[in-house]
């Protein structure tokens, strides 16, 4: 019998003798006294301190080796790992700026020491300015307002002739900062100069103003609503005949199957302003095949993409994607994807990104389609199966019409029911990935997670989420999709959150996630209570010719609405 069992037996006997209840007594595991590291990870790697990197352990040499991004805070590295029972590390963080550090494992009175070696990868990130503190002529310290989106520091000292610099905080922390307007230890309003940042050859700069806080962003109070969120007014949405819509600020795409017909429609925003309801039904010549002939669609730089729905992707029932080169009447679509589950694009089976093996992909495809292209028509298209979607099918797109290199990516989170990928505006490789049954995630084009919002941050039903910028503010927008009684909120809602607080997307989302309250700056209920098996919901955005922010929300079967928001004054 081991010591722990003897302890339990004696404890029970003691309770019986005294007639007391011992059910709430805690069971304490005895420390082993050993001081081994079985595995160790750095948990705050990278520019934003959110990356986790696994180390390579050499138990014989008592070393753990890491290769981490150069942007990591190497003066305060944090570890997590599997240690001997009852053991812990002697510090919360370690300085590895010399390239290594001694890490001590403590267990009761025993100590064990390992050497952590850190190799830095080449720098890849532009430095970020986070905070500027100044002291004016009256001795008052002020936090300057750093506007990352318009690259300006506002010193909030409009009446001061000069200010002293108290501190400048940047990411990464090991950064060269030059203030070109500095005269001795002061900055003068007559020539405030600019802040220049340099991190291993990656540079950025900010202009400097003595002005007070500027007014940025959209006015979410004095807005204009172009009302169309009503299936009686727009009957295509009745009976779940519209499961996809998109909006680019100029045109609205509604992929309608009203009456089981082919009615993909494009309407110009100016028609709504004039209170007309004219629409252009796209030419459907050559559209054939699939469980549904048309299903999901996207707009991209004046081009239109619509896919069919195949409930069992095979050579006889392929997934198809059609392309219209413009939205003008009479433009005939071309088939840019004819996918049989292996690859009729080149004859070889689809490649699985995780391990490079050939594989096949059947199942139901076409409920969702995401097309993320630049102005030249280069980028990616993504589709996910509808049920239990941990597989992401990605195509590489060039020149708007060439879809190639289909790969199957196994993601870390299921995002079924009308999933969506949307490129983060202004980012090189960040996508908002979500669905009506998944948390909001930021991933790269290989669907590797970069950040995931907490479960309570925003409604789980929020889908087709986008991160956009307008007038030097950053917003997260989404529409919730209602699916039957289990989905909770019975009404689809359009939600807008201000996530401007942050030097980049990931920092902004981290700051947002840590708020005690996350209240939308704008919300709108699309329609009454309903129960819907096809919980498709969409968003869209753009800027009008007179500079107003335009936002679109759409949900089956409620309908759609477009809003106009002026700039704050």
Secondary structure, 3 states (H helix, E strand, C coil): CCHHHHHHHHHHHHHHHHCCCCCCCCCCCCCCCCCCEEEEEEEEECCCCCEEEECEEECCCCEEEEEECCCCCCCCECEEEEECCCCEECCCCECCCCCEEEEEEEECCEEEEEEEEEEECCCCCCCEEEEEEEEECCCCEEECEEECCCCEEECCCCCCCEEEEEEEEEECCCCEEEECCEECCEEEHHHCCEEEEEECCEEEEEEEECCCCCCCCEEEEEEEEEEECCCCCCHHHHHHCEEEEEECCCEEEEEECHHHCCEEEEEEHHHHHCCCCCCEECCCCCCCCCCEEEEEEEEECCEEEEEEEECCCCCCCCEEEEEECCCCCCCCCEEEEEECCCCCCCCCCEEECCCCCEECCCCCECCCCEEEECCCCCEEEEEECCCCCCEEEEEEEECCCEEEEEEEEECCCCCCCCCEEEECCCCCCCEEEEECCEEEEEECCCCCEEEECCCCCCCCCEEEEEEEEECCEEEEEEEECCCCHHHCCCCCEEEEEECCCCCCHHHHHHHHHCCCCCCCCEEEECCCCCCCCCCCEEEEEEECCCCCEEEEEEECCCEEEEEEEEECC
